[in-house]
């Protein structure tokens, strides 16, 4: 089968389409013919080696973690799915990837595709949906009336998290460029800062939670807009000791992460706020709840561009530019079963 792979870590990872053996599902897995797979920033980060000690791959490794497709084989212990089911899933951190003609998916990670979404729309959701869910519901425990700051509101995470925050009754603040102000307002953002015209830390205040989505000093600046005992959950680092312990990493890595997060931890303590790093995990139960929100149209997918499978590497390059309004999706078309809407 064809798959988008990288062959080595570092500055020349050799990302491209390659021929790999078709995977065989284990007893508790599904084999899915992938109809669409979305790309996420982590897909551009993994080949650099930045997460080499944390996320394990056998090289050459298939990239991608989000997919939507049709079950073509089920393992002997699978009970909830059958051949022919249309599913969507996130398989991040499972040692395999989704931007391929076929992918293995743990039964616990898979969910039936909402009937009102086509494969492209469904594939755009899992990573951003689960990340937003785990940050806003699990880490923040966001309550109605609280204020959450979600910078980069027009991006993949932003477009989903704004909608989820509003559903939870929160007031949502965000940043975006001039051309995307109306988009983020249409998703429910209450306070919108045009970063081309203003610095958000000079405009916003009194927030209960900050979702860190932007690299650089943005998270340090965002601490200043929080109330005492507010929370910062970062998706972009620095990694912290709690993360190392949760993944049972060795003493050396735990010490390294402690050094990496020392500055932000000191700043957080000074302002009496809590900092933590989040790696979203696959969770079929949570994705099923997200699926219900999509099926009832309380949350809608936002898709910027769809690339054909042959241009999967170009999809990653485009995502890396940081200009996407919503998600970037790779669409796979099979001669005997073409991808079609719904």
Secondary structure, 3 states (H helix, E strand, C coil): CEEEEECCCCCCCCCEEEECCCCCCCCCEEEEEEEEEEECHHHHHHCCCCCCCCCCCCCCEECCCEEEEEEEEECCCCCCCCCCCEEEEECCCCCCCCCECEEEEEHHHEEECCCCCCHHHHHCCHHHHHHHHHHHHHHCCCCCCCEEEECCCCCHHHHHHHHHHHHCCCEEEEEECHHHHHHHHHCCCCEEEECCCCCHHHHCCCEEEEEECCCCCHHHHHHCCEEEEEEEEECCCCCCHHHHHHCCCCHHHHHHHHHHCHHHHHHHHHCCCEEEECCCCCCHHHHHHHHHHHHCCCCCCCEEEEEEHHHHHHHHHHHHCCCCCCEEEEECCECCECCCCC
